[in-house]
Amino acid sequence: MSGTLNNPSLKTGRSFDLGKMDLRQLWIAYLTYPTILLYFALAITSTFVSAHFFAGWPKTLSAMLAVVLVYPVVWYLLHRYVLHGRLLYKIKWTATLWKRIHFDHHQDPHLLDVLFGAPVTTLPTIAVITLPIGCLIGGVGTAAAAFATGVVITCIYEFFHCIQHLNYKPRSAWIQRMKARHVLHHFHDEDGNFGITSFVVDRILGTYYVDAKARPRSPTVFNLGYDVDEAARYPWVMERTGAPPRDRPDGARPDQKRAA
């Protein structure tokens, strides 16, 4: 397969299909993707702001470390209770938001444009998490350092998230395990393995599992509970999709559906 992205077979509509891409193609797509370029620009800008209002290394490093520790906890809570919750699709004004930020990704886990979070939702979330931490530790300079750290972590999360859906077997055993756990989240039971690069919080809160034998397969793993019956009661996501919710991804064999 060519290392470029000009191969039409890599496209699904307007989006790249990670299930058909190799690692080289992912790097090209990742490093040229507008959302990632925006994150890079904001991280660099925030670093300059932090340097201009420099509060000293102890406070700056403390703010950065605090974000590193808090980030996976916040991600877990948002992923489990908001993105996998059933409130947003029941409200007309938030149904489209839920569809974009998570439902579409579970309906077709390999599409690159729905795997990446939209900046209009990710950046305010990063700001709400990081800026208060930085401000409390040392003011403007440490707030900028905290925000830059949050953006960089997001870039790292997004890349490894792509790896987890890529047609590629990582050489690192650690990344192989990470990928295997996330694949279970998407194709076996969505009510577990909520982490992306770390499953520490999953272990603490009892949602970590290592293989398909650990629990039965969930019938809502692809639709997150927004099935045809729910769509009849709360039609706004279905109206935006233009089709009923699927209980399996495109290309799945009929026997796979029966096995669910």
C-alpha positions in Angstrom: 0.0 0.0 0.0 1.3 3.4 -0.9 2.5 5.7 1.9 0.5 8.6 0.5 -3.2 9.3 1.2 -4.2 9.6 -2.4 -5.5 6.0 -2.5 -9.4 6.3 -2.9 -9.8 3.0 -1.0 -8.6 4.8 2.2 -11.6 7.1 2.1 -15.1 6.5 3.5 -17.1 9.4 2.3 -15.0 12.5 3.3 -13.2 10.7 6.1 -10.1 8.4 6.2 -10.7 4.8 7.2 -8.1 3.8 9.9 -9.0 0.2 9.3 -7.4 0.5 5.8 -4.4 2.6 6.7 -0.8 1.7 7.8 1.3 3.6 10.3 3.0 5.8 7.7 -0.3 6.9 6.4 -1.5 7.6 9.9 1.5 9.8 10.6 0.9 11.8 7.4 -2.9 12.2 8.2 -2.2 13.1 11.8 0.5 15.7 11.2 -1.6 17.4 8.5 -5.0 17.2 10.1 -6.4 20.7 10.8 -7.5 20.0 14.4 -4.1 18.6 15.3 -2.4 21.6 13.7 -4.6 23.9 15.7 -3.6 22.1 18.9 0.1 22.4 18.0 -0.4 26.1 17.5 -2.2 26.6 20.8 0.4 24.6 22.7 3.2 26.7 21.3 1.4 29.9 21.9 0.6 28.9 25.5 4.2 28.0 26.1 5.3 31.5 25.0 2.6 33.0 27.3 3.9 30.9 30.1 7.5 32.0 29.4 6.5 35.7 29.3 4.7 35.4 32.7 7.1 32.9 34.0 6.3 32.0 37.7 9.5 30.0 38.3 10.2 26.3 37.7 8.7 24.9 40.9 5.2 26.4 40.3 5.3 25.8 36.5 6.3 22.1 36.9 3.7 21.7 39.7 1.0 23.0 37.4 2.1 20.7 34.6 2.3 17.7 36.9 -1.1 18.4 38.4 -2.7 18.4 34.9 -0.9 15.1 34.1 -2.4 13.5 37.2 -5.9 15.0 36.9 -6.4 14.6 33.1 -7.0 10.8 33.1 -9.4 11.0 36.0 -11.5 13.7 34.3 -11.3 11.8 31.0 -12.6 8.7 32.6 -15.5 10.5 34.3 -16.5 12.3 31.1 -16.2 9.2 29.0 -18.2 7.0 31.4 -20.9 9.3 32.7 -21.3 11.9 30.0 -20.3 10.3 26.7 -21.8 7.0 27.6 -24.7 8.5 29.5 -28.2 8.5 28.1 -29.2 12.1 28.9 -27.7 14.1 26.0 -29.6 12.3 23.3 -32.9 12.7 25.2 -32.6 16.5 24.9 -33.2 18.0 21.5 -30.6 20.8 22.1 -27.8 18.4 23.0 -28.6 15.4 20.8 -26.5 16.7 17.9 -23.6 17.3 20.3 -23.7 13.8 21.7 -24.0 12.4 18.2 -20.8 14.2 17.1 -18.7 13.7 20.1 -19.2 10.0 20.7 -22.2 8.2 19.1 -20.8 8.5 15.6 -17.4 7.1 16.8 -19.1 3.9 18.2 -21.2 3.5 15.2 -18.1 3.4 13.0 -15.0 3.3 15.1 -12.5 3.5 12.3 -13.5 6.9 10.8 -10.8 9.5 11.5 -12.9 12.6 11.4 -15.3 11.4 14.1 -12.4 9.9 16.2 -10.9 13.3 16.7 -12.8 15.5 19.0 -14.2 18.7 17.6 -12.2 21.8 18.9 -15.4 23.6 19.7 -16.0 21.0 22.5 -12.5 19.8 23.4 -10.8 23.2 23.8 -13.4 24.6 26.3 -13.2 21.3 28.2 -9.4 21.5 28.4 -9.6 25.1 29.5 -12.1 24.4 32.2 -9.9 21.6 33.6 -6.5 23.2 33.3 -6.8 27.0 33.8 -8.2 26.9 37.3 -5.4 24.5 38.3 -2.7 26.8 36.9 -4.3 30.0 38.3 -4.4 28.5 41.8 -0.8 27.4 41.7 0.8 30.6 40.3 -1.3 32.9 38.1 -1.2 33.6 34.4 2.1 31.9 33.7 1.3 28.6 35.3 -2.3 28.7 33.9 -0.8 28.9 30.4 1.6 26.1 31.2 -1.3 24.0 32.5 -3.3 24.7 29.4 -0.4 23.8 27.1 0.1 20.6 29.0 -3.6 19.7 28.6 -3.4 20.4 24.8 -0.2 18.3 24.5 -1.8 15.4 26.4 -4.9 15.6 24.1 -2.6 15.3 21.1 -1.0 12.3 22.6 -4.3 10.8 23.4 -5.6 11.4 19.9 -2.6 9.7 18.3 -2.8 6.6 20.5 -6.5 6.5 20.0 -5.8 6.4 16.2 -3.3 3.5 16.8 -6.0 1.6 18.6 -8.2 1.7 15.5 -5.4 1.4 12.9 -4.7 -1.6 10.7 -1.4 -2.1 12.5 0.1 -4.3 15.1 2.3 -2.3 17.4 5.8 -3.6 18.3 5.6 -2.5 21.9 3.9 -5.0 24.2 2.5 -2.1 26.2 0.8 -0.5 23.2 -0.5 -3.9 22.1 -2.2 -4.3 25.5 -3.5 -0.8 25.4 -5.0 -1.4 21.9 -6.5 -4.8 22.9 -8.3 -3.2 25.9 -9.7 -0.4 23.8 -10.8 -2.8 21.0 -12.8 -4.7 23.7 -14.5 -1.4 24.7 -15.6 -0.9 21.1 -16.4 -4.4 20.0 -17.3 -6.4 23.1 -18.6 -4.3 26.0 -18.7 -0.6 26.1 -19.2 -0.4 29.9 -15.6 -1.0 30.6 -12.0 0.0 29.6 -12.9 3.7 29.4 -9.2 4.8 29.5 -7.2 5.6 26.4 -3.5 5.4 27.3 -4.0 4.4 30.9 -6.5 2.1 32.6 -5.5 2.9 36.2 -8.8 4.6 36.9 -10.7 1.6 35.4 -8.8 -0.7 37.7 -9.6 1.4 40.8 -13.3 1.8 39.9 -13.8 -1.8 38.8 -14.5 -1.3 35.0 -11.3 -2.9 33.8 -11.4 -6.2 32.0 -8.7 -8.0 30.0 -10.5 -10.3 27.5 -13.9 -11.2 26.1 -14.2 -14.1 28.5 -14.4 -11.7 31.4 -17.9 -10.6 30.7 -20.8 -11.3 28.2 -20.9 -9.3 25.0 -23.0 -6.1 25.2 -25.9 -5.8 22.7 -25.4 -2.0 22.9 -21.7 -1.9 22.2 -22.2 -0.1 18.8 -25.2 2.1 19.6 -24.6 3.0 23.3 -28.2 2.2 24.1 -29.6 4.4 21.4 -31.4 1.6 19.6 -34.4 1.7 17.3 -36.8 1.9 20.2 -35.0 4.8 21.8 -34.7 6.5 18.4 -38.5 6.4 18.1 -38.9 8.1 21.5 -36.0 10.6 21.0 -35.6 11.0 17.2 -33.1 13.9 17.0 -29.9 11.9 16.6 -31.6 9.6 14.0 -32.8 12.7 12.1 -29.3 14.1 12.0 -27.9 10.7 10.9 -30.5 10.2 8.2 -30.9 6.5 9.1 -31.9 4.3 12.1 -29.1 3.5 14.6 -27.1 0.4 13.7 -26.3 -2.5 16.2 -23.2 -3.4 14.2 -20.7 -1.5 12.0 -20.8 -1.5 8.3 -19.2 -4.6 6.8 -20.0 -6.9 9.7 -21.2 -10.3 8.7 -24.8 -11.4 9.5 -23.5 -14.2 11.7 -21.6 -11.6 13.8 -24.9 -9.9 14.5 -26.5 -13.2 15.6 -23.6 -14.0 17.9 -24.3 -10.7 19.7 
